[in-house]
Each structure stands twice: as structure tokens, then as C-alpha cells.
Amino acid sequence: MRAVVQRVSEASVSVDGKVTGSTGSGLCVLVGVGTQDTEDDARWLAEKVADLRIFEDEAGKMNRSVIDTKGGVLAISQFTLFGDARKGTRPGFIDAARPEIAQPLYAKFCDTLRARGLPVGEGVFRATMQVRIVNEGPVTLLLDSKKLF
């Protein structure tokens, strides 16, 4: 699984003009599921996100996690994280998991974060969404459960 993790002061996602998920201070996480991913990948990624020390402590050092700051998470499914644009100008998505595989793993990711005590807002799986992000810092990290980057 892959994630784009952004530290935010606020973020929201809407479908057809209606907000379906939001967070104040915390993280906005775009989540992609690949064809080779399993529940272990979903758990690993959620644990990594929950424990990332990307919030500043009293000394101004990135030393606190979203759990430490009592922040929230906005998780948004995004299959395009597995887009391959190395050849040509039209990306291919052969490495993105089919919806029947991806949706349960995305749900497992969200459930694992909730089990850690984090409030989790969500987008709508397979919907066209509008995402509003106020990136704080800015701080943006890329994660991959297969540790490809």
C-alpha cells in the first residue's frame, strides 16, 4: 500500500457538494492499494501513519505523532498512487488493486487507525471527490508498505 501523508491544520473531502469527512489539526492521508497488498500491508501502513513523528514538540523539533497531539486523520482512497507514467503520457494502472480487493484493505487501514484511538474521517470509495487541504509546514511524506521508496 502507498500513502501520501500531509500534516494539516485542517482538511475535508466532499462528494456532490456534501462534506463526507474532515479533520482539524492532524493528517490528511491519500491511500492507494496495490495488487500485491494484504491486510498486513494495511496494518503496517496504519501503524506507521499513527506513529510518524512529524509534529513539533516544545523545542520546535519534529518529535510528536498525531496520537501525541490528539489530532485526527482524514483518509482518502486514491488508486492513482499506483499510476505508472514512465512510458508515454497516459498513465497505466495495472498495479492498482481492483475495487473488490482495495476497498476492504482501505477499510482495514481506517479501522486500524481507529483502534489506536484516532478519529478518522473518510472520503467515499470510488467517488469523484473534492479535497481541501491546508498543509501545515508544509510537511508531506510518501510511504510504501513494500518499502519501494
Rosetta constraint file for C-alpha pairs under 8 A:
AtomPair CA 1 CA 31 HARMONIC 7.21 0.50
AtomPair CA 1 CA 32 HARMONIC 5.67 0.50
AtomPair CA 1 CA 33 HARMONIC 4.70 0.50
AtomPair CA 1 CA 34 HARMONIC 5.75 0.50
AtomPair CA 1 CA 37 HARMONIC 6.06 0.50
AtomPair CA 1 CA 41 HARMONIC 6.05 0.50
AtomPair CA 1 CA 42 HARMONIC 6.74 0.50
AtomPair CA 1 CA 45 HARMONIC 7.09 0.50
AtomPair CA 1 CA 144 HARMONIC 5.68 0.50
AtomPair CA 1 CA 145 HARMONIC 5.23 0.50
AtomPair CA 1 CA 146 HARMONIC 7.29 0.50
AtomPair CA 2 CA 31 HARMONIC 5.84 0.50
AtomPair CA 2 CA 32 HARMONIC 5.01 0.50
AtomPair CA 2 CA 33 HARMONIC 6.53 0.50
AtomPair CA 2 CA 34 HARMONIC 7.84 0.50
AtomPair CA 2 CA 45 HARMONIC 7.81 0.50
AtomPair CA 2 CA 81 HARMONIC 6.75 0.50
AtomPair CA 2 CA 82 HARMONIC 7.84 0.50
AtomPair CA 2 CA 142 HARMONIC 7.41 0.50
AtomPair CA 2 CA 143 HARMONIC 5.54 0.50
AtomPair CA 2 CA 144 HARMONIC 4.40 0.50
AtomPair CA 2 CA 145 HARMONIC 6.41 0.50
AtomPair CA 3 CA 29 HARMONIC 6.24 0.50
AtomPair CA 3 CA 30 HARMONIC 5.36 0.50
AtomPair CA 3 CA 31 HARMONIC 4.62 0.50
AtomPair CA 3 CA 32 HARMONIC 6.21 0.50
AtomPair CA 3 CA 45 HARMONIC 7.89 0.50
AtomPair CA 3 CA 81 HARMONIC 7.61 0.50
AtomPair CA 3 CA 142 HARMONIC 5.81 0.50
AtomPair CA 3 CA 143 HARMONIC 5.10 0.50
AtomPair CA 3 CA 144 HARMONIC 6.51 0.50
AtomPair CA 4 CA 29 HARMONIC 5.61 0.50
AtomPair CA 4 CA 30 HARMONIC 5.09 0.50
AtomPair CA 4 CA 31 HARMONIC 6.84 0.50
AtomPair CA 4 CA 140 HARMONIC 6.89 0.50
AtomPair CA 4 CA 141 HARMONIC 5.84 0.50
AtomPair CA 4 CA 142 HARMONIC 4.81 0.50
AtomPair CA 4 CA 143 HARMONIC 6.53 0.50
AtomPair CA 5 CA 27 HARMONIC 6.58 0.50
AtomPair CA 5 CA 28 HARMONIC 5.95 0.50
AtomPair CA 5 CA 29 HARMONIC 4.61 0.50
AtomPair CA 5 CA 30 HARMONIC 6.64 0.50
AtomPair CA 5 CA 49 HARMONIC 7.65 0.50
AtomPair CA 5 CA 140 HARMONIC 5.54 0.50
AtomPair CA 5 CA 141 HARMONIC 5.13 0.50
AtomPair CA 5 CA 142 HARMONIC 6.32 0.50
AtomPair CA 5 CA 143 HARMONIC 7.62 0.50
AtomPair CA 6 CA 27 HARMONIC 5.53 0.50
AtomPair CA 6 CA 28 HARMONIC 5.21 0.50
AtomPair CA 6 CA 29 HARMONIC 6.38 0.50
AtomPair CA 6 CA 135 HARMONIC 6.27 0.50
AtomPair CA 6 CA 136 HARMONIC 7.80 0.50
AtomPair CA 6 CA 138 HARMONIC 7.75 0.50
AtomPair CA 6 CA 139 HARMONIC 5.72 0.50
AtomPair CA 6 CA 140 HARMONIC 4.46 0.50
AtomPair CA 6 CA 141 HARMONIC 6.56 0.50
AtomPair CA 7 CA 25 HARMONIC 7.88 0.50
AtomPair CA 7 CA 26 HARMONIC 5.93 0.50
AtomPair CA 7 CA 27 HARMONIC 4.72 0.50
AtomPair CA 7 CA 28 HARMONIC 6.57 0.50
AtomPair CA 7 CA 54 HARMONIC 7.46 0.50
AtomPair CA 7 CA 55 HARMONIC 7.80 0.50
AtomPair CA 7 CA 135 HARMONIC 5.76 0.50
AtomPair CA 7 CA 136 HARMONIC 5.44 0.50
AtomPair CA 7 CA 137 HARMONIC 7.37 0.50
AtomPair CA 7 CA 138 HARMONIC 7.15 0.50
AtomPair CA 7 CA 139 HARMONIC 5.45 0.50
AtomPair CA 7 CA 140 HARMONIC 6.62 0.50
AtomPair CA 8 CA 24 HARMONIC 7.47 0.50
AtomPair CA 8 CA 25 HARMONIC 5.69 0.50
AtomPair CA 8 CA 26 HARMONIC 5.45 0.50
AtomPair CA 8 CA 27 HARMONIC 5.44 0.50
AtomPair CA 8 CA 28 HARMONIC 6.51 0.50
AtomPair CA 8 CA 133 HARMONIC 6.79 0.50
AtomPair CA 8 CA 134 HARMONIC 5.43 0.50
AtomPair CA 8 CA 135 HARMONIC 4.40 0.50
AtomPair CA 8 CA 136 HARMONIC 4.69 0.50
AtomPair CA 9 CA 24 HARMONIC 5.69 0.50
AtomPair CA 9 CA 25 HARMONIC 4.20 0.50
AtomPair CA 9 CA 26 HARMONIC 6.47 0.50
AtomPair CA 9 CA 134 HARMONIC 5.80 0.50
AtomPair CA 9 CA 135 HARMONIC 6.53 0.50
AtomPair CA 9 CA 136 HARMONIC 5.70 0.50
AtomPair CA 10 CA 22 HARMONIC 7.53 0.50
AtomPair CA 10 CA 23 HARMONIC 5.63 0.50
AtomPair CA 10 CA 24 HARMONIC 4.19 0.50
AtomPair CA 10 CA 25 HARMONIC 5.43 0.50
AtomPair CA 10 CA 26 HARMONIC 7.26 0.50
AtomPair CA 10 CA 133 HARMONIC 6.30 0.50
AtomPair CA 10 CA 134 HARMONIC 5.48 0.50
AtomPair CA 10 CA 135 HARMONIC 7.67 0.50
AtomPair CA 11 CA 22 HARMONIC 5.55 0.50
AtomPair CA 11 CA 23 HARMONIC 5.47 0.50
AtomPair CA 11 CA 24 HARMONIC 6.52 0.50
AtomPair CA 11 CA 28 HARMONIC 6.56 0.50
AtomPair CA 11 CA 74 HARMONIC 7.00 0.50
AtomPair CA 11 CA 131 HARMONIC 7.38 0.50
AtomPair CA 11 CA 132 HARMONIC 5.38 0.50
AtomPair CA 11 CA 133 HARMONIC 4.40 0.50
AtomPair CA 11 CA 134 HARMONIC 6.10 0.50
AtomPair CA 12 CA 19 HARMONIC 6.81 0.50
AtomPair CA 12 CA 20 HARMONIC 7.73 0.50
AtomPair CA 12 CA 21 HARMONIC 5.70 0.50
AtomPair CA 12 CA 22 HARMONIC 4.04 0.50
AtomPair CA 12 CA 23 HARMONIC 6.46 0.50
AtomPair CA 12 CA 74 HARMONIC 7.21 0.50
AtomPair CA 12 CA 131 HARMONIC 5.86 0.50
AtomPair CA 12 CA 132 HARMONIC 5.23 0.50
AtomPair CA 12 CA 133 HARMONIC 6.69 0.50
AtomPair CA 13 CA 19 HARMONIC 5.68 0.50
AtomPair CA 13 CA 20 HARMONIC 5.93 0.50
AtomPair CA 13 CA 21 HARMONIC 5.47 0.50
AtomPair CA 13 CA 22 HARMONIC 6.31 0.50
AtomPair CA 13 CA 76 HARMONIC 8.00 0.50
AtomPair CA 13 CA 122 HARMONIC 7.57 0.50
AtomPair CA 13 CA 123 HARMONIC 5.86 0.50
AtomPair CA 13 CA 129 HARMONIC 6.41 0.50
AtomPair CA 13 CA 130 HARMONIC 5.58 0.50
AtomPair CA 13 CA 131 HARMONIC 4.47 0.50
AtomPair CA 13 CA 132 HARMONIC 6.28 0.50
AtomPair CA 14 CA 18 HARMONIC 5.06 0.50
AtomPair CA 14 CA 19 HARMONIC 4.08 0.50
AtomPair CA 14 CA 20 HARMONIC 5.41 0.50
AtomPair CA 14 CA 21 HARMONIC 7.21 0.50
AtomPair CA 14 CA 123 HARMONIC 7.27 0.50
AtomPair CA 14 CA 129 HARMONIC 5.60 0.50
AtomPair CA 14 CA 130 HARMONIC 5.19 0.50
AtomPair CA 14 CA 131 HARMONIC 6.57 0.50
AtomPair CA 15 CA 19 HARMONIC 6.50 0.50
AtomPair CA 15 CA 20 HARMONIC 6.75 0.50
AtomPair CA 15 CA 123 HARMONIC 7.95 0.50
AtomPair CA 15 CA 124 HARMONIC 7.42 0.50
AtomPair CA 15 CA 127 HARMONIC 7.08 0.50
AtomPair CA 15 CA 128 HARMONIC 6.59 0.50
AtomPair CA 15 CA 129 HARMONIC 5.03 0.50
AtomPair CA 15 CA 130 HARMONIC 6.54 0.50
AtomPair CA 16 CA 129 HARMONIC 7.74 0.50
AtomPair CA 20 CA 121 HARMONIC 7.54 0.50
AtomPair CA 20 CA 122 HARMONIC 6.56 0.50
AtomPair CA 20 CA 123 HARMONIC 5.89 0.50
AtomPair CA 20 CA 124 HARMONIC 7.17 0.50
AtomPair CA 21 CA 74 HARMONIC 6.65 0.50
AtomPair CA 21 CA 121 HARMONIC 4.28 0.50
AtomPair CA 21 CA 122 HARMONIC 4.76 0.50
AtomPair CA 21 CA 123 HARMONIC 5.86 0.50
AtomPair CA 22 CA 73 HARMONIC 7.93 0.50
AtomPair CA 22 CA 74 HARMONIC 5.77 0.50
AtomPair CA 22 CA 121 HARMONIC 5.23 0.50
AtomPair CA 22 CA 122 HARMONIC 7.27 0.50
AtomPair CA 23 CA 27 HARMONIC 7.74 0.50
AtomPair CA 23 CA 28 HARMONIC 7.94 0.50
AtomPair CA 23 CA 72 HARMONIC 5.60 0.50
AtomPair CA 23 CA 73 HARMONIC 6.11 0.50
AtomPair CA 23 CA 74 HARMONIC 5.81 0.50
AtomPair CA 23 CA 120 HARMONIC 7.73 0.50
AtomPair CA 23 CA 121 HARMONIC 6.56 0.50
AtomPair CA 24 CA 71 HARMONIC 7.25 0.50
AtomPair CA 24 CA 72 HARMONIC 6.71 0.50
AtomPair CA 25 CA 71 HARMONIC 5.46 0.50
AtomPair CA 25 CA 72 HARMONIC 6.53 0.50
AtomPair CA 26 CA 66 HARMONIC 5.91 0.50
AtomPair CA 26 CA 69 HARMONIC 7.95 0.50
AtomPair CA 26 CA 71 HARMONIC 4.44 0.50
AtomPair CA 26 CA 72 HARMONIC 4.74 0.50
AtomPair CA 26 CA 73 HARMONIC 5.76 0.50
AtomPair CA 27 CA 66 HARMONIC 7.25 0.50
AtomPair CA 27 CA 71 HARMONIC 7.58 0.50
AtomPair CA 27 CA 72 HARMONIC 6.37 0.50
AtomPair CA 27 CA 73 HARMONIC 4.78 0.50
AtomPair CA 27 CA 74 HARMONIC 6.27 0.50
AtomPair CA 28 CA 73 HARMONIC 5.77 0.50
AtomPair CA 28 CA 74 HARMONIC 4.69 0.50
AtomPair CA 28 CA 75 HARMONIC 6.09 0.50
AtomPair CA 28 CA 76 HARMONIC 7.79 0.50
AtomPair CA 28 CA 133 HARMONIC 7.44 0.50
AtomPair CA 29 CA 73 HARMONIC 7.09 0.50
AtomPair CA 29 CA 74 HARMONIC 6.06 0.50
AtomPair CA 29 CA 75 HARMONIC 4.83 0.50
AtomPair CA 29 CA 76 HARMONIC 6.20 0.50
AtomPair CA 30 CA 75 HARMONIC 6.01 0.50
AtomPair CA 30 CA 76 HARMONIC 4.87 0.50
AtomPair CA 30 CA 77 HARMONIC 5.89 0.50
AtomPair CA 30 CA 78 HARMONIC 5.91 0.50
AtomPair CA 31 CA 75 HARMONIC 6.86 0.50
AtomPair CA 31 CA 76 HARMONIC 5.91 0.50
AtomPair CA 31 CA 77 HARMONIC 4.80 0.50
AtomPair CA 31 CA 78 HARMONIC 5.41 0.50
AtomPair CA 31 CA 79 HARMONIC 7.47 0.50
AtomPair CA 31 CA 81 HARMONIC 7.49 0.50
AtomPair CA 31 CA 106 HARMONIC 7.26 0.50
AtomPair CA 32 CA 77 HARMONIC 6.04 0.50
AtomPair CA 32 CA 78 HARMONIC 5.02 0.50
AtomPair CA 32 CA 79 HARMONIC 4.83 0.50
AtomPair CA 32 CA 80 HARMONIC 7.03 0.50
AtomPair CA 32 CA 81 HARMONIC 5.34 0.50
AtomPair CA 32 CA 82 HARMONIC 6.60 0.50
AtomPair CA 32 CA 96 HARMONIC 7.45 0.50
AtomPair CA 32 CA 106 HARMONIC 7.97 0.50
AtomPair CA 33 CA 37 HARMONIC 6.50 0.50
AtomPair CA 33 CA 78 HARMONIC 7.99 0.50
AtomPair CA 33 CA 79 HARMONIC 6.45 0.50
AtomPair CA 33 CA 82 HARMONIC 7.57 0.50
AtomPair CA 33 CA 96 HARMONIC 6.05 0.50
AtomPair CA 33 CA 97 HARMONIC 5.66 0.50
AtomPair CA 33 CA 102 HARMONIC 5.47 0.50
AtomPair CA 33 CA 105 HARMONIC 7.25 0.50
AtomPair CA 33 CA 106 HARMONIC 7.22 0.50
AtomPair CA 34 CA 82 HARMONIC 6.69 0.50
AtomPair CA 34 CA 95 HARMONIC 5.55 0.50
AtomPair CA 34 CA 96 HARMONIC 4.45 0.50
AtomPair CA 34 CA 97 HARMONIC 4.64 0.50
AtomPair CA 34 CA 102 HARMONIC 7.52 0.50
AtomPair CA 35 CA 95 HARMONIC 5.55 0.50
AtomPair CA 35 CA 96 HARMONIC 5.58 0.50
AtomPair CA 35 CA 97 HARMONIC 4.21 0.50
AtomPair CA 35 CA 98 HARMONIC 7.35 0.50
AtomPair CA 35 CA 101 HARMONIC 7.99 0.50
AtomPair CA 36 CA 97 HARMONIC 7.72 0.50
AtomPair CA 37 CA 41 HARMONIC 5.85 0.50
AtomPair CA 37 CA 42 HARMONIC 7.71 0.50
AtomPair CA 38 CA 42 HARMONIC 6.66 0.50
AtomPair CA 38 CA 105 HARMONIC 7.05 0.50
AtomPair CA 39 CA 43 HARMONIC 6.18 0.50
AtomPair CA 39 CA 105 HARMONIC 6.12 0.50
AtomPair CA 39 CA 108 HARMONIC 6.92 0.50
AtomPair CA 40 CA 44 HARMONIC 6.02 0.50
AtomPair CA 41 CA 45 HARMONIC 6.03 0.50
AtomPair CA 41 CA 145 HARMONIC 5.60 0.50
AtomPair CA 41 CA 146 HARMONIC 7.87 0.50
AtomPair CA 42 CA 46 HARMONIC 6.16 0.50
AtomPair CA 42 CA 105 HARMONIC 5.94 0.50
AtomPair CA 42 CA 106 HARMONIC 7.07 0.50
AtomPair CA 42 CA 108 HARMONIC 6.08 0.50
AtomPair CA 42 CA 109 HARMONIC 4.81 0.50
AtomPair CA 43 CA 47 HARMONIC 6.08 0.50
AtomPair CA 43 CA 108 HARMONIC 7.09 0.50
AtomPair CA 43 CA 109 HARMONIC 5.99 0.50
AtomPair CA 43 CA 112 HARMONIC 6.23 0.50
AtomPair CA 44 CA 48 HARMONIC 6.10 0.50
AtomPair CA 44 CA 145 HARMONIC 6.69 0.50
AtomPair CA 45 CA 49 HARMONIC 6.15 0.50
AtomPair CA 45 CA 109 HARMONIC 7.12 0.50
AtomPair CA 45 CA 143 HARMONIC 7.66 0.50
AtomPair CA 45 CA 144 HARMONIC 7.56 0.50
AtomPair CA 45 CA 145 HARMONIC 6.01 0.50
AtomPair CA 46 CA 50 HARMONIC 6.09 0.50
AtomPair CA 46 CA 109 HARMONIC 5.37 0.50
AtomPair CA 46 CA 110 HARMONIC 7.31 0.50
AtomPair CA 46 CA 112 HARMONIC 6.08 0.50
AtomPair CA 46 CA 113 HARMONIC 5.72 0.50
AtomPair CA 47 CA 51 HARMONIC 6.12 0.50
AtomPair CA 47 CA 112 HARMONIC 7.45 0.50
AtomPair CA 47 CA 113 HARMONIC 7.16 0.50
AtomPair CA 48 CA 52 HARMONIC 5.91 0.50
AtomPair CA 50 CA 65 HARMONIC 6.63 0.50
AtomPair CA 50 CA 66 HARMONIC 6.16 0.50
AtomPair CA 50 CA 67 HARMONIC 6.40 0.50
AtomPair CA 50 CA 113 HARMONIC 6.67 0.50
AtomPair CA 50 CA 116 HARMONIC 7.60 0.50
AtomPair CA 51 CA 65 HARMONIC 5.35 0.50
AtomPair CA 51 CA 66 HARMONIC 7.12 0.50
AtomPair CA 51 CA 67 HARMONIC 7.21 0.50
AtomPair CA 52 CA 64 HARMONIC 7.58 0.50
AtomPair CA 52 CA 65 HARMONIC 5.26 0.50
AtomPair CA 52 CA 66 HARMONIC 7.35 0.50
AtomPair CA 53 CA 62 HARMONIC 5.87 0.50
AtomPair CA 53 CA 63 HARMONIC 4.89 0.50
AtomPair CA 53 CA 64 HARMONIC 4.53 0.50
AtomPair CA 53 CA 65 HARMONIC 4.31 0.50
AtomPair CA 53 CA 66 HARMONIC 7.55 0.50
AtomPair CA 54 CA 62 HARMONIC 4.79 0.50
AtomPair CA 54 CA 63 HARMONIC 6.26 0.50
AtomPair CA 54 CA 64 HARMONIC 6.06 0.50
AtomPair CA 54 CA 65 HARMONIC 6.09 0.50
AtomPair CA 54 CA 66 HARMONIC 7.90 0.50
AtomPair CA 54 CA 139 HARMONIC 7.73 0.50
AtomPair CA 55 CA 61 HARMONIC 7.69 0.50
AtomPair CA 55 CA 62 HARMONIC 4.93 0.50
AtomPair CA 55 CA 63 HARMONIC 6.07 0.50
AtomPair CA 55 CA 64 HARMONIC 4.83 0.50
AtomPair CA 55 CA 65 HARMONIC 5.97 0.50
AtomPair CA 55 CA 66 HARMONIC 7.14 0.50
AtomPair CA 55 CA 69 HARMONIC 7.60 0.50
AtomPair CA 56 CA 60 HARMONIC 5.02 0.50
AtomPair CA 56 CA 61 HARMONIC 4.90 0.50
AtomPair CA 56 CA 62 HARMONIC 4.24 0.50
AtomPair CA 56 CA 63 HARMONIC 5.73 0.50
AtomPair CA 56 CA 64 HARMONIC 6.03 0.50
AtomPair CA 57 CA 61 HARMONIC 5.54 0.50
AtomPair CA 57 CA 62 HARMONIC 6.32 0.50
AtomPair CA 57 CA 63 HARMONIC 5.68 0.50
AtomPair CA 57 CA 64 HARMONIC 6.07 0.50
AtomPair CA 64 CA 68 HARMONIC 5.70 0.50
AtomPair CA 64 CA 69 HARMONIC 6.83 0.50
AtomPair CA 65 CA 69 HARMONIC 6.40 0.50
AtomPair CA 66 CA 70 HARMONIC 6.05 0.50
AtomPair CA 66 CA 71 HARMONIC 5.12 0.50
AtomPair CA 66 CA 72 HARMONIC 6.91 0.50
AtomPair CA 67 CA 71 HARMONIC 6.29 0.50
AtomPair CA 67 CA 117 HARMONIC 7.73 0.50
AtomPair CA 67 CA 118 HARMONIC 6.80 0.50
AtomPair CA 70 CA 118 HARMONIC 7.66 0.50
AtomPair CA 71 CA 118 HARMONIC 7.32 0.50
AtomPair CA 71 CA 119 HARMONIC 7.74 0.50
AtomPair CA 72 CA 118 HARMONIC 5.83 0.50
AtomPair CA 72 CA 119 HARMONIC 5.06 0.50
AtomPair CA 72 CA 120 HARMONIC 6.08 0.50
AtomPair CA 72 CA 121 HARMONIC 7.89 0.50
AtomPair CA 73 CA 118 HARMONIC 7.01 0.50
AtomPair CA 73 CA 119 HARMONIC 6.30 0.50
AtomPair CA 73 CA 120 HARMONIC 4.84 0.50
AtomPair CA 73 CA 121 HARMONIC 6.24 0.50
AtomPair CA 74 CA 120 HARMONIC 5.66 0.50
AtomPair CA 74 CA 121 HARMONIC 4.58 0.50
AtomPair CA 74 CA 122 HARMONIC 5.68 0.50
AtomPair CA 74 CA 123 HARMONIC 7.86 0.50
AtomPair CA 75 CA 110 HARMONIC 7.13 0.50
AtomPair CA 75 CA 120 HARMONIC 6.85 0.50
AtomPair CA 75 CA 121 HARMONIC 6.19 0.50
AtomPair CA 75 CA 122 HARMONIC 5.01 0.50
AtomPair CA 75 CA 123 HARMONIC 6.67 0.50
AtomPair CA 76 CA 122 HARMONIC 5.77 0.50
AtomPair CA 76 CA 123 HARMONIC 4.97 0.50
AtomPair CA 76 CA 124 HARMONIC 7.61 0.50
AtomPair CA 76 CA 125 HARMONIC 7.89 0.50
AtomPair CA 77 CA 106 HARMONIC 6.84 0.50
AtomPair CA 77 CA 123 HARMONIC 6.92 0.50
AtomPair CA 77 CA 124 HARMONIC 7.75 0.50
AtomPair CA 77 CA 125 HARMONIC 6.17 0.50
AtomPair CA 77 CA 126 HARMONIC 7.76 0.50
AtomPair CA 79 CA 83 HARMONIC 7.51 0.50
AtomPair CA 79 CA 93 HARMONIC 7.94 0.50
AtomPair CA 79 CA 96 HARMONIC 5.91 0.50
AtomPair CA 79 CA 97 HARMONIC 7.68 0.50
AtomPair CA 80 CA 93 HARMONIC 7.12 0.50
AtomPair CA 80 CA 96 HARMONIC 7.56 0.50
AtomPair CA 81 CA 96 HARMONIC 7.98 0.50
AtomPair CA 82 CA 93 HARMONIC 6.09 0.50
AtomPair CA 82 CA 94 HARMONIC 7.99 0.50
AtomPair CA 82 CA 95 HARMONIC 5.87 0.50
AtomPair CA 82 CA 96 HARMONIC 5.24 0.50
AtomPair CA 83 CA 91 HARMONIC 5.56 0.50
AtomPair CA 83 CA 92 HARMONIC 5.50 0.50
AtomPair CA 83 CA 93 HARMONIC 4.78 0.50
AtomPair CA 83 CA 94 HARMONIC 7.79 0.50
AtomPair CA 83 CA 95 HARMONIC 7.41 0.50
AtomPair CA 83 CA 96 HARMONIC 7.33 0.50
AtomPair CA 84 CA 91 HARMONIC 5.05 0.50
AtomPair CA 84 CA 92 HARMONIC 5.09 0.50
AtomPair CA 84 CA 93 HARMONIC 6.34 0.50
AtomPair CA 85 CA 89 HARMONIC 6.33 0.50
AtomPair CA 85 CA 90 HARMONIC 6.38 0.50
AtomPair CA 85 CA 91 HARMONIC 4.35 0.50
AtomPair CA 85 CA 92 HARMONIC 6.59 0.50
AtomPair CA 86 CA 91 HARMONIC 7.79 0.50
AtomPair CA 87 CA 91 HARMONIC 7.85 0.50
AtomPair CA 97 CA 101 HARMONIC 6.04 0.50
AtomPair CA 97 CA 102 HARMONIC 5.44 0.50
AtomPair CA 98 CA 102 HARMONIC 5.96 0.50
AtomPair CA 99 CA 103 HARMONIC 5.66 0.50
AtomPair CA 99 CA 126 HARMONIC 7.92 0.50
AtomPair CA 100 CA 104 HARMONIC 7.22 0.50
AtomPair CA 101 CA 105 HARMONIC 6.76 0.50
AtomPair CA 102 CA 106 HARMONIC 6.04 0.50
AtomPair CA 103 CA 107 HARMONIC 6.12 0.50
AtomPair CA 103 CA 125 HARMONIC 7.00 0.50
AtomPair CA 104 CA 108 HARMONIC 6.10 0.50
AtomPair CA 105 CA 109 HARMONIC 6.22 0.50
AtomPair CA 106 CA 110 HARMONIC 6.43 0.50
AtomPair CA 107 CA 111 HARMONIC 6.03 0.50
AtomPair CA 108 CA 112 HARMONIC 5.99 0.50
AtomPair CA 109 CA 113 HARMONIC 6.50 0.50
AtomPair CA 110 CA 114 HARMONIC 6.33 0.50
AtomPair CA 110 CA 120 HARMONIC 6.78 0.50
AtomPair CA 111 CA 115 HARMONIC 6.11 0.50
AtomPair CA 112 CA 116 HARMONIC 6.53 0.50
AtomPair CA 113 CA 117 HARMONIC 6.83 0.50
AtomPair CA 113 CA 118 HARMONIC 5.73 0.50
AtomPair CA 113 CA 119 HARMONIC 7.86 0.50
AtomPair CA 113 CA 120 HARMONIC 7.23 0.50
AtomPair CA 114 CA 118 HARMONIC 4.89 0.50
AtomPair CA 114 CA 119 HARMONIC 6.13 0.50
AtomPair CA 114 CA 120 HARMONIC 6.48 0.50
AtomPair CA 123 CA 129 HARMONIC 7.26 0.50
AtomPair CA 124 CA 129 HARMONIC 7.56 0.50
AtomPair CA 135 CA 139 HARMONIC 6.83 0.50
AtomPair CA 142 CA 149 HARMONIC 7.64 0.50
AtomPair CA 143 CA 147 HARMONIC 7.42 0.50
AtomPair CA 143 CA 149 HARMONIC 7.07 0.50
AtomPair CA 144 CA 148 HARMONIC 6.16 0.50
AtomPair CA 144 CA 149 HARMONIC 6.44 0.50
